[in-house]
């Protein structure tokens, strides 16, 4: 039970959407939570996490929840309809804005991104520009993308 609670809290924080009605025992639907291929998807937070997934059995989910700026939702590198989509099984990468990235993404200094990144290629391009760092984690979980 404690693991279910910890997983639910972690997933809620990851997506930046804590529902007051969500509990560790039931899934919580979250609208407009994850960008993939320039489309915003909803998801269902579940308590399904796993360790050491087999290579190729997960997709990447870029988490901006602790990035230093508000307003950037998670970005996935695959979505329903992609031939390589793994059904909502994710390996999480944590994204943190650099000083250069803060200046580019929040030029008015209000703590909110002035534009959202909406696909994995754009995330990679902005990382190459030095706008943020991307850190691997050992967090893997399952939550489907829903239009």
MOKAUR-V724230 format. One record per residue. RES is the residue in three letters. SS is DSSP state (H for helix, E for strand, L for the rest). OMEGA is omega in degrees with one decimal (999 if undefined). NEAR is the number of other ideal C-beta (glycine too) atoms within 8 Angstrom. Layout:
RES|SS|OMEGA|NEAR / RES|SS|OMEGA|NEAR
//
This chain:
UNK|L|179.3|5 / UNK|H|178.3|5 / UNK|H|177.9|8 / UNK|H|179.7|10 / UNK|H|-179.9|9 / UNK|H|179.8|8 / UNK|H|179.2|13 / UNK|H|178.0|14 / UNK|H|-179.8|8 / UNK|H|-179.8|11 / UNK|H|177.8|13 / UNK|H|178.2|13 / UNK|H|179.6|9 / UNK|H|-177.1|12 / UNK|H|178.0|14 / UNK|L|-176.6|9 / UNK|L|178.3|8 / UNK|L|179.6|6 / UNK|L|-179.0|9 / UNK|L|179.6|4 / UNK|L|-178.5|5 / UNK|L|174.7|10 / UNK|E|-179.0|6 / UNK|L|-175.6|8 / UNK|L|179.2|4 / UNK|E|-179.1|5 / UNK|L|178.6|7 / UNK|E|177.9|11 / UNK|E|179.3|9 / UNK|E|178.9|12 / UNK|E|171.3|5 / UNK|E|-172.0|7 / UNK|E|-170.1|13 / UNK|E|173.5|14 / UNK|E|171.5|14 / UNK|E|177.2|13 / UNK|L|177.7|6 / UNK|L|176.9|5 / UNK|E|177.4|9 / UNK|E|-178.0|8 / UNK|E|166.2|14 / UNK|E|177.6|12 / UNK|E|172.9|14 / UNK|E|177.7|11 / UNK|E|177.4|15 / UNK|L|177.2|9 / UNK|L|-177.7|10 / UNK|L|174.0|8 / UNK|E|-179.7|11 / UNK|L|-179.8|9 / UNK|L|173.3|6 / UNK|L|177.6|5 / UNK|L|177.6|10 / UNK|L|177.9|5 / UNK|L|178.5|4 / UNK|L|-178.5|5 / UNK|L|176.6|7 / UNK|L|171.4|10 / UNK|E|-178.0|12 / UNK|E|172.4|12 / UNK|E|178.5|14 / UNK|E|-177.0|13 / UNK|E|178.4|11 / UNK|L|-174.9|12 / UNK|L|178.7|9 / UNK|L|-171.7|7 / UNK|L|-175.3|10 / UNK|L|176.1|6 / UNK|L|176.9|13 / UNK|E|170.8|6 / UNK|L|176.9|7 / UNK|L|178.1|11 / UNK|L|179.0|13 / UNK|E|178.5|14 / UNK|E|179.5|16 / UNK|E|178.7|16 / UNK|L|177.4|9 / UNK|L|-177.5|10 / UNK|L|176.5|11 / UNK|L|-177.3|6 / UNK|L|174.8|4 / UNK|L|-179.1|8 / UNK|L|-178.2|3 / UNK|L|179.4|6 / UNK|L|-176.8|10 / UNK|L|172.0|10 / UNK|L|179.7|6 / UNK|L|173.4|9 / UNK|E|-168.8|12 / UNK|E|164.4|13 / UNK|E|-171.2|12 / UNK|E|170.6|12 / UNK|E|-179.2|12 / UNK|E|-179.3|9 / UNK|E|178.5|15 / UNK|E|179.7|10 / UNK|E|172.4|12 / UNK|L|176.4|10 / UNK|H|177.8|5 / UNK|H|178.2|9 / UNK|H|176.6|12 / UNK|H|-179.8|11 / UNK|H|-178.2|8 / UNK|H|-173.6|10 / UNK|H|179.3|13 / UNK|L|-175.8|14 / UNK|L|179.2|7 / UNK|L|173.4|5 / UNK|L|-178.9|5 / UNK|L|178.2|5 / UNK|L|179.1|6 / UNK|E|174.7|8 / UNK|L|178.5|10 / UNK|L|174.4|7 / UNK|L|179.6|5 / UNK|L|169.8|8 / UNK|L|-169.7|10 / UNK|L|176.2|9 / UNK|L|-174.9|11 / UNK|H|178.2|11 / UNK|H|178.0|6 / UNK|H|175.5|10 / UNK|H|179.4|13 / UNK|H|-179.7|8 / UNK|H|179.6|8 / UNK|H|173.6|12 / UNK|H|178.8|12 / UNK|H|176.5|6 / UNK|L|-179.5|8 / UNK|L|-177.9|7 / UNK|L|175.8|11 / UNK|E|173.9|11 / UNK|E|179.0|7 / UNK|E|-177.5|10 / UNK|E|173.9|8 / UNK|E|174.3|6 / UNK|E|172.8|8 / UNK|E|179.5|5 / UNK|E|173.7|9 / UNK|E|-178.8|13 / UNK|E|179.8|14 / UNK|E|168.6|11 / UNK|L|-174.6|12 / UNK|L|171.0|8 / UNK|E|-176.6|13 / UNK|E|177.2|8 / UNK|L|999|6
//
